[in-house]
Amino acid sequence: MISSISSSRIWPQQVVFKAFNDTSGNPDNPTPGSSAASLSRLFYSEAADEDEDYGYENELSSQFGSIQRTATENSADRYTDGAIDDISSNAFMKALQQKLDLLKANEDTSAMAETMQAALGDGRLTVTDVVTGEQVIARDVAGGDTTSGEIIQVATSEWSSFLRDTLLRDSYGRFVRNQDSSHIDKASGASSYFGMIGETHYYLTWMATSNS
């Protein structure tokens, strides 16, 4: 069932700038044309209303930096698991699992996280970085799947236009969500989530199980 989440709130501008700042290092005045500038325009455009926010305020504002800190604490793991910014690596998959744990701990995103964890275990969770044009099927490292994942090349884009074109909207132009708070990929009908793992944004999609 598709429904709009009326309780969604537009993030405070300070939080959005912090989360989406670019290499300019100035979150209060992002460089025109930068990813921060374009995403902040998308969130704070005149046409936007509270139901159109596709972000997740609580988990990003309060837990934004925890994944990167956790992933870099063990230097031995960095040597054996690869780099967190390599989406095919075990390090990335571990950070992804930690991200899902954080989402599950948040009441607003707990149901979505459970469906994502189930998709991860079944090999149904896809991770895409449109900036680099890379996509991979997520692996359940905790479940013993530590084989290197195959990276699929996809078309590159910048996030604001990608999300505008990809996320399903209703007849009024508002982004819509499933009951578990996930968004909907317009082309495939898959559930979707856009958020950060480490310091990088990713677009995650997963299909429902065949018997659901």
C-alpha positions as CSV (number, residue, x, y, z in Angstrom):
1,M,0.0,0.0,0.0
2,I,1.4,3.4,-0.9
3,S,0.8,6.3,1.4
4,S,2.2,9.8,2.0
5,I,3.8,10.2,5.4
6,S,2.2,13.4,6.7
7,S,4.5,13.5,9.7
8,S,7.6,14.1,7.6
9,R,9.4,17.3,8.4
10,I,11.7,19.4,6.4
11,W,15.1,19.2,8.0
12,P,16.5,22.3,9.7
13,Q,18.7,24.1,7.1
14,Q,21.7,23.8,9.4
15,V,21.5,20.0,9.4
16,V,21.0,19.7,5.6
17,F,24.0,21.9,4.9
18,K,26.1,19.9,7.3
19,A,25.0,16.6,5.8
20,F,25.3,17.6,2.2
21,N,28.3,20.0,2.3
22,D,30.8,19.7,-0.5
23,T,34.6,20.1,-0.7
24,S,34.3,23.9,-0.3
25,G,34.1,23.2,3.4
26,N,31.6,26.0,4.0
27,P,28.2,24.5,4.9
28,D,26.7,28.0,5.5
29,N,27.4,29.2,2.0
30,P,27.7,26.2,-0.4
31,T,29.4,26.9,-3.7
32,P,26.8,27.6,-6.5
33,G,26.4,24.5,-8.6
34,S,27.8,22.2,-5.9
35,S,26.0,19.1,-4.6
36,A,25.2,21.0,-1.4
37,A,23.7,23.9,-3.2
38,S,21.6,21.9,-5.5
39,L,20.3,19.6,-2.7
40,S,19.5,22.5,-0.4
41,R,17.6,24.2,-3.2
42,L,15.6,21.0,-3.7
43,F,14.8,20.8,0.0
44,Y,13.9,24.5,0.4
45,S,12.4,25.3,-3.0
46,E,9.3,27.4,-2.9
47,A,7.3,24.5,-4.3
48,A,8.3,22.1,-1.5
49,D,6.0,21.2,1.3
50,E,6.5,19.0,4.4
51,D,5.3,15.9,2.7
52,E,7.9,16.1,0.0
53,D,10.9,15.6,2.2
54,Y,12.5,12.3,1.2
55,G,15.1,12.5,4.0
56,Y,15.0,10.9,7.5
57,E,15.5,13.7,10.0
58,N,16.2,11.9,13.2
59,E,18.6,9.2,12.0
60,L,20.7,11.7,10.0
61,S,20.8,14.6,12.3
62,S,21.6,12.5,15.5
63,Q,23.6,9.6,14.1
64,F,25.2,11.1,11.0
65,G,28.9,10.5,11.9
66,S,28.6,7.3,13.8
67,I,29.0,4.9,10.9
68,Q,32.3,6.4,9.7
69,R,33.7,6.4,13.3
70,T,32.7,2.8,13.8
71,A,34.1,1.6,10.5
72,T,37.5,3.2,11.1
73,E,38.1,2.1,14.7
74,N,39.7,-1.2,13.9
75,S,42.8,-0.7,11.8
76,A,43.2,-4.5,11.3
77,D,39.8,-4.7,9.7
78,R,40.8,-1.9,7.3
79,Y,43.6,-4.0,5.9
80,T,41.5,-7.2,5.5
81,D,38.2,-5.7,4.6
82,G,39.2,-3.0,2.1
83,A,38.0,0.6,2.1
84,I,34.6,1.8,3.1
85,D,34.2,3.9,0.0
86,D,34.6,0.8,-2.2
87,I,31.0,-0.5,-2.4
88,S,32.1,-4.0,-3.3
89,S,34.3,-4.3,-0.2
90,N,33.6,-6.1,3.1
91,A,34.2,-2.8,4.9
92,F,31.4,-1.2,3.1
93,M,29.0,-4.1,3.7
94,K,29.8,-4.0,7.4
95,A,29.1,-0.2,7.5
96,L,25.9,-0.9,5.6
97,Q,24.8,-3.4,8.2
98,Q,25.6,-0.9,11.0
99,K,23.6,1.7,9.1
100,L,20.6,-0.6,9.0
101,D,21.0,-1.2,12.8
102,L,20.8,2.5,13.4
103,L,17.7,2.9,11.2
104,K,16.1,0.0,13.1
105,A,16.7,1.6,16.4
106,N,14.8,4.7,15.3
107,E,11.0,4.3,15.7
108,D,10.3,6.3,12.5
109,T,12.5,4.0,10.3
110,S,12.4,0.7,12.2
111,A,9.9,-1.0,9.9
112,M,11.8,0.0,6.8
113,A,15.1,-1.2,8.3
114,E,13.6,-4.6,9.0
115,T,12.5,-5.0,5.3
116,M,16.0,-3.9,4.2
117,Q,17.7,-6.3,6.5
118,A,15.5,-9.1,5.2
119,A,16.4,-8.0,1.6
120,L,20.1,-8.0,2.5
121,G,19.9,-11.5,3.8
122,D,18.1,-12.7,0.6
123,G,20.4,-10.9,-1.8
124,R,17.6,-8.4,-2.8
125,L,19.2,-5.2,-1.7
126,T,20.9,-3.1,-4.4
127,V,23.2,-0.2,-3.6
128,T,23.8,2.5,-6.2
129,D,26.1,5.5,-6.3
130,V,25.0,7.6,-9.3
131,V,27.9,10.1,-8.8
132,T,30.5,7.4,-9.6
133,G,28.1,5.3,-11.7
134,E,28.5,2.2,-9.6
135,Q,26.0,-0.4,-8.4
136,V,26.3,-3.6,-6.4
137,I,24.1,-6.2,-4.8
138,A,24.6,-6.0,-1.1
139,R,26.1,-9.0,0.7
140,D,25.3,-10.3,4.2
141,V,28.8,-10.2,5.6
142,A,27.6,-11.1,9.1
143,G,25.9,-14.1,7.6
144,G,29.2,-15.3,6.2
145,D,29.1,-13.9,2.6
146,T,32.5,-12.2,2.4
147,T,33.2,-12.8,-1.3
148,S,34.0,-9.6,-3.3
149,G,30.9,-8.2,-4.9
150,E,30.7,-7.4,-8.6
151,I,30.3,-3.7,-9.4
152,I,27.9,-2.9,-12.2
153,Q,28.4,0.3,-14.2
154,V,25.3,2.5,-14.4
155,A,24.6,6.0,-15.8
156,T,26.1,8.8,-13.8
157,S,24.1,11.8,-12.5
158,E,24.0,14.3,-9.7
159,W,21.7,13.4,-6.8
160,S,19.1,16.2,-6.9
161,S,18.1,15.6,-10.5
162,F,18.4,11.8,-10.1
163,L,16.0,11.8,-7.1
164,R,13.5,14.1,-8.8
165,D,13.4,11.8,-11.8
166,T,13.5,8.5,-9.9
167,L,11.2,8.8,-6.9
168,L,7.5,8.2,-7.4
169,R,5.2,11.2,-6.9
170,D,1.4,11.4,-6.5
171,S,-0.9,13.4,-8.8
172,Y,-0.1,16.6,-6.9
173,G,3.7,16.1,-7.5
174,R,4.5,15.1,-3.9
175,F,6.9,12.3,-3.2
176,V,5.0,9.3,-1.8
177,R,6.1,6.6,0.7
178,N,5.2,3.1,1.6
179,Q,3.7,2.5,5.1
180,D,7.2,1.5,6.3
181,S,8.4,5.0,5.4
182,S,10.4,3.9,2.3
183,H,10.0,5.6,-1.0
184,I,9.2,4.0,-4.3
185,D,11.4,3.7,-7.3
186,K,9.2,5.0,-10.2
187,A,10.6,2.7,-12.9
188,S,10.8,-0.6,-11.0
189,G,8.2,-0.2,-8.2
190,A,10.9,-1.3,-5.7
191,S,11.1,0.2,-2.3
192,S,13.9,2.7,-1.9
193,Y,15.9,4.7,0.5
194,F,18.4,7.5,0.1
195,G,21.0,8.2,2.8
196,M,24.6,8.2,3.8
197,I,27.0,5.4,4.6
198,G,30.3,6.8,5.9
199,E,30.6,10.2,4.1
200,T,28.9,9.2,0.9
201,H,25.3,9.2,-0.3
202,Y,23.8,6.0,-1.7
203,Y,20.5,5.0,-3.2
204,L,19.2,1.6,-1.9
205,T,16.4,-0.4,-3.5
206,W,14.8,-3.7,-2.7
207,M,11.9,-5.7,-4.2
208,A,9.3,-7.4,-2.0
209,T,9.5,-11.1,-1.6
210,S,7.5,-13.1,-4.1
211,N,5.1,-14.4,-1.4
212,S,4.4,-11.1,0.3
